[in-house]
């Protein structure tokens, strides 16, 4: 890969795996996160290991002015990006009726507003160049009824599907990546109880990233890694909604207990 190609990524979980994956392929990176220290450490490590250029943007995507800064960088036609990975995470450990409205609003800001605005910003130069890739990290939760998180991920999955169809006659690619439970910092940060989940239900970030990259390049609109989540996502999409709602809420209650 040439050295002019860049992508915007966070620095933990699936985003960190994508950073390593794309750096290994020769892509320069733009790393976006709230933690300046971790950004600098990650940038130096990737630059040294893979001999790529790294750029950092310190930003909290729940803050409009900071999101705007990232948005402006993404749409900069003078320094175009070739891949955008929307992967900022946010989870709540309370039922909607018991949570703070401000927390619910922050979740929507990070999981809906931020990827929507960044996707829109990236599409303008990508469509003009007839080239580019957008990878939206959604979730299998987008097919269940699991509070605001599921609702937010449903938005991202459906938006990605819509854009995939809208852009089918261009060379701009877009995919919704819908992982199940994956070993990241997400559940620890959200203080979610996960000890009761069987080992076979856990995925690695490498599994998710490699499968999504293969699906992206085969033209798929949605990527689901792991046989267990292919089965569950099929059931969630086609089973009676009364059953899906019950199972989804039971899963959320166990995470909060």
C-alpha positions as a Python dict, from the first residue, in 0.01 Angstrom:
ca = {
    (1, 'X'): (0, 0, 0),
    (2, 'X'): (115, 355, -63),
    (3, 'X'): (198, 586, 222),
    (4, 'X'): (-71, 844, 152),
    (5, 'X'): (-362, 631, 262),
    (6, 'X'): (-497, 696, 609),
    (7, 'X'): (-777, 583, 833),
    (8, 'X'): (-938, 715, 1150),
    (9, 'X'): (-944, 471, 1441),
    (10, 'X'): (-978, 456, 1820),
    (11, 'X'): (-710, 286, 2030),
    (12, 'X'): (-876, 1, 2221),
    (13, 'X'): (-1073, -314, 2147),
    (14, 'X'): (-1176, -376, 1787),
    (15, 'X'): (-1044, -33, 1689),
    (16, 'X'): (-698, -123, 1820),
    (17, 'X'): (-710, -452, 1629),
    (18, 'X'): (-802, -267, 1312),
    (19, 'X'): (-513, -26, 1374),
    (20, 'X'): (-266, -315, 1384),
    (21, 'X'): (-435, -494, 1094),
    (22, 'X'): (-425, -191, 863),
    (23, 'X'): (-81, -75, 974),
    (24, 'X'): (51, -419, 882),
    (25, 'X'): (-95, -362, 535),
    (26, 'X'): (93, -32, 506),
    (27, 'X'): (-182, 218, 585),
    (28, 'X'): (-92, 537, 769),
    (29, 'X'): (-322, 596, 1065),
    (30, 'X'): (-521, 869, 1234),
    (31, 'X'): (-591, 760, 1590),
    (32, 'X'): (-883, 916, 1776),
    (33, 'X'): (-954, 883, 2149),
    (34, 'X'): (-996, 1080, 2470),
    (35, 'X'): (-675, 959, 2636),
    (36, 'X'): (-376, 1157, 2506),
    (37, 'X'): (-121, 939, 2685),
    (38, 'X'): (-255, 617, 2535),
    (39, 'X'): (-285, 782, 2195),
    (40, 'X'): (81, 882, 2200),
    (41, 'X'): (193, 540, 2323),
    (42, 'X'): (-14, 360, 2061),
    (43, 'X'): (99, 590, 1783),
    (44, 'X'): (466, 542, 1867),
    (45, 'X'): (430, 165, 1894),
    (46, 'X'): (253, 131, 1559),
    (47, 'X'): (492, 367, 1382),
    (48, 'X'): (792, 175, 1509),
    (49, 'X'): (657, -174, 1450),
    (50, 'X'): (502, -123, 1106),
    (51, 'X'): (696, 175, 970),
    (52, 'X'): (382, 381, 906),
    (53, 'X'): (295, 741, 981),
    (54, 'X'): (54, 811, 1264),
    (55, 'X'): (-150, 1117, 1351),
    (56, 'X'): (-344, 1163, 1674),
    (57, 'X'): (-663, 1351, 1753),
    (58, 'X'): (-762, 1385, 2118),
    (59, 'X'): (-1141, 1404, 2125),
    (60, 'X'): (-1444, 1306, 2331),
    (61, 'X'): (-1706, 1232, 2067),
    (62, 'X'): (-1990, 1309, 2308),
    (63, 'X'): (-1879, 1675, 2307),
    (64, 'X'): (-2005, 1856, 1992),
    (65, 'X'): (-1704, 2086, 1955),
    (66, 'X'): (-1460, 1794, 1980),
    (67, 'X'): (-1661, 1581, 1739),
    (68, 'X'): (-1653, 1876, 1498),
    (69, 'X'): (-1273, 1873, 1511),
    (70, 'X'): (-1262, 1509, 1402),
    (71, 'X'): (-1531, 1572, 1142),
    (72, 'X'): (-1328, 1852, 985),
    (73, 'X'): (-1021, 1629, 965),
    (74, 'X'): (-1217, 1347, 805),
    (75, 'X'): (-1355, 1571, 531),
    (76, 'X'): (-1027, 1750, 460),
    (77, 'X'): (-988, 1709, 83),
    (78, 'X'): (-623, 1813, 98),
    (79, 'X'): (-540, 1520, 327),
    (80, 'X'): (-801, 1260, 229),
    (81, 'X'): (-858, 940, 420),
    (82, 'X'): (-920, 615, 238),
    (83, 'X'): (-1076, 421, 526),
    (84, 'X'): (-1296, 537, 813),
    (85, 'X'): (-1359, 300, 1103),
    (86, 'X'): (-1638, 414, 1334),
    (87, 'X'): (-1579, 221, 1654),
    (88, 'X'): (-1623, 450, 1955),
    (89, 'X'): (-1789, 254, 2234),
    (90, 'X'): (-2037, 347, 2506),
    (91, 'X'): (-2234, 121, 2739),
    (92, 'X'): (-2472, 175, 3030),
    (93, 'X'): (-2527, -62, 3321),
    (94, 'X'): (-2875, 59, 3413),
    (95, 'X'): (-3222, 10, 3272),
    (96, 'X'): (-3355, 305, 3073),
    (97, 'X'): (-3613, 386, 3343),
    (98, 'X'): (-3338, 402, 3607),
    (99, 'X'): (-3054, 569, 3421),
    (100, 'X'): (-2968, 937, 3402),
    (101, 'X'): (-3105, 1121, 3101),
    (102, 'X'): (-2764, 1282, 3049),
    (103, 'X'): (-2601, 937, 3024),
    (104, 'X'): (-2861, 824, 2772),
    (105, 'X'): (-2797, 1138, 2568),
    (106, 'X'): (-2420, 1081, 2580),
    (107, 'X'): (-2470, 724, 2457),
    (108, 'X'): (-2669, 846, 2158),
    (109, 'X'): (-2412, 1117, 2090),
    (110, 'X'): (-2130, 860, 2072),
    (111, 'X'): (-2312, 568, 1908),
    (112, 'X'): (-2547, 754, 1671),
    (113, 'X'): (-2457, 1120, 1618),
    (114, 'X'): (-2080, 1069, 1593),
    (115, 'X'): (-2078, 784, 1335),
    (116, 'X'): (-2356, 956, 1139),
    (117, 'X'): (-2166, 1284, 1115),
    (118, 'X'): (-1829, 1122, 1047),
    (119, 'X'): (-1977, 893, 784),
    (120, 'X'): (-2140, 1190, 612),
    (121, 'X'): (-1816, 1387, 631),
    (122, 'X'): (-1615, 1101, 480),
    (123, 'X'): (-1862, 1032, 200),
    (124, 'X'): (-1830, 1374, 37),
    (125, 'X'): (-1463, 1335, -67),
    (126, 'X'): (-1496, 959, -116),
    (127, 'X'): (-1782, 992, -363),
    (128, 'X'): (-1598, 1272, -543),
    (129, 'X'): (-1292, 1045, -576),
    (130, 'X'): (-1508, 735, -640),
    (131, 'X'): (-1295, 550, -387),
    (132, 'X'): (-1302, 479, -17),
    (133, 'X'): (-1420, 251, 262),
    (134, 'X'): (-1635, 304, 569),
    (135, 'X'): (-1646, 35, 837),
    (136, 'X'): (-1915, 86, 1099),
    (137, 'X'): (-1876, -130, 1409),
    (138, 'X'): (-2231, -214, 1510),
    (139, 'X'): (-2342, -520, 1707),
    (140, 'X'): (-2564, -828, 1702),
    (141, 'X'): (-2751, -630, 1968),
    (142, 'X'): (-2894, -425, 1681),
    (143, 'X'): (-3144, -711, 1623),
    (144, 'X'): (-3264, -750, 1982),
    (145, 'X'): (-3452, -527, 2226),
    (146, 'X'): (-3183, -426, 2472),
    (147, 'X'): (-3246, -65, 2565),
    (148, 'X'): (-3086, 242, 2411),
    (149, 'X'): (-2771, 52, 2319),
    (150, 'X'): (-2963, -187, 2093),
    (151, 'X'): (-3163, 100, 1947),
    (152, 'X'): (-2845, 292, 1869),
    (153, 'X'): (-2677, -7, 1707),
    (154, 'X'): (-2991, -76, 1506),
    (155, 'X'): (-2962, 274, 1362),
    (156, 'X'): (-2601, 213, 1261),
    (157, 'X'): (-2673, -125, 1102),
    (158, 'X'): (-2970, 5, 903),
    (159, 'X'): (-2785, 321, 794),
    (160, 'X'): (-2494, 110, 672),
    (161, 'X'): (-2726, -122, 479),
    (162, 'X'): (-2897, 176, 322),
    (163, 'X'): (-2571, 338, 216),
    (164, 'X'): (-2439, 6, 86),
    (165, 'X'): (-2737, -4, -151),
    (166, 'X'): (-2718, 367, -235),
    (167, 'X'): (-2349, 339, -329),
    (168, 'X'): (-2367, 6, -511),
    (169, 'X'): (-2279, 165, -847),
    (170, 'X'): (-1971, 339, -707),
    (171, 'X'): (-1635, 218, -581),
    (172, 'X'): (-1708, 342, -229),
    (173, 'X'): (-1755, 47, 8),
    (174, 'X'): (-1944, 42, 336),
    (175, 'X'): (-2017, -237, 580),
    (176, 'X'): (-2182, -285, 920),
    (177, 'X'): (-1973, -513, 1140),
    (178, 'X'): (-2197, -686, 1395),
    (179, 'X'): (-1990, -873, 1654),
    (180, 'X'): (-2123, -1061, 1950),
    (181, 'X'): (-1945, -1071, 2285),
    (182, 'X'): (-1583, -989, 2213),
    (183, 'X'): (-1284, -969, 2446),
    (184, 'X'): (-1231, -591, 2480),
    (185, 'X'): (-1241, -329, 2756),
    (186, 'X'): (-1603, -247, 2677),
    (187, 'X'): (-1775, -461, 2940),
    (188, 'X'): (-1528, -373, 3214),
    (189, 'X'): (-1569, -1, 3150),
    (190, 'X'): (-1946, -37, 3157),
    (191, 'X'): (-1924, -239, 3481),
    (192, 'X'): (-2122, -521, 3323),
    (193, 'X'): (-2128, -866, 3477),
    (194, 'X'): (-2007, -1118, 3219),
    (195, 'X'): (-1880, -1409, 3433),
    (196, 'X'): (-2180, -1628, 3351),
    (197, 'X'): (-2124, -1624, 2976),
    (198, 'X'): (-1994, -1959, 2837),
    (199, 'X'): (-1644, -1948, 2691),
    (200, 'X'): (-1761, -2058, 2347),
    (201, 'X'): (-1967, -1738, 2318),
    (202, 'X'): (-1662, -1513, 2330),
    (203, 'X'): (-1492, -1389, 2013),
    (204, 'X'): (-1147, -1237, 1975),
    (205, 'X'): (-1095, -899, 1813),
    (206, 'X'): (-880, -1071, 1551),
    (207, 'X'): (-1169, -1296, 1450),
    (208, 'X'): (-1400, -997, 1412),
    (209, 'X'): (-1157, -784, 1213),
    (210, 'X'): (-1036, -1055, 976),
    (211, 'X'): (-1391, -1172, 903),
    (212, 'X'): (-1516, -818, 846),
    (213, 'X'): (-1230, -739, 609),
    (214, 'X'): (-1303, -1051, 406),
    (215, 'X'): (-1675, -971, 399),
    (216, 'X'): (-1605, -610, 300),
    (217, 'X'): (-1398, -719, 4),
    (218, 'X'): (-1658, -972, -105),
    (219, 'X'): (-1919, -695, -124),
    (220, 'X'): (-2130, -781, 179),
    (221, 'X'): (-2334, -516, 361),
    (222, 'X'): (-2317, -689, 701),
    (223, 'X'): (-2047, -896, 867),
    (224, 'X'): (-2112, -1138, 1153),
    (225, 'X'): (-1818, -1336, 1289),
    (226, 'X'): (-1855, -1676, 1452),
    (227, 'X'): (-2098, -1960, 1386),
    (228, 'X'): (-2273, -1895, 1717),
    (229, 'X'): (-2354, -1537, 1626),
    (230, 'X'): (-2453, -1622, 1271),
    (231, 'X'): (-2712, -1854, 1425),
    (232, 'X'): (-2823, -1607, 1691),
    (233, 'X'): (-2849, -1318, 1448),
    (234, 'X'): (-3061, -1530, 1215),
    (235, 'X'): (-3293, -1620, 1503),
    (236, 'X'): (-3306, -1259, 1625),
    (237, 'X'): (-3403, -1132, 1280),
    (238, 'X'): (-3666, -1393, 1197),
    (239, 'X'): (-3808, -1525, 1526),
    (240, 'X'): (-4133, -1378, 1665),
    (241, 'X'): (-4056, -1036, 1814),
    (242, 'X'): (-4221, -1130, 2145),
    (243, 'X'): (-3953, -1396, 2195),
    (244, 'X'): (-3671, -1169, 2077),
    (245, 'X'): (-3781, -895, 2318),
    (246, 'X'): (-3791, -1135, 2613),
    (247, 'X'): (-3449, -1286, 2542),
    (248, 'X'): (-3292, -946, 2478),
    (249, 'X'): (-3412, -798, 2804),
    (250, 'X'): (-3307, -1108, 2998),
    (251, 'X'): (-2954, -1073, 2863),
    (252, 'X'): (-2944, -705, 2965),
    (253, 'X'): (-3071, -782, 3315),
    (254, 'X'): (-2802, -1045, 3368),
    (255, 'X'): (-2535, -795, 3263),
    (256, 'X'): (-2661, -544, 3520),
    (257, 'X'): (-2694, -790, 3808),
}
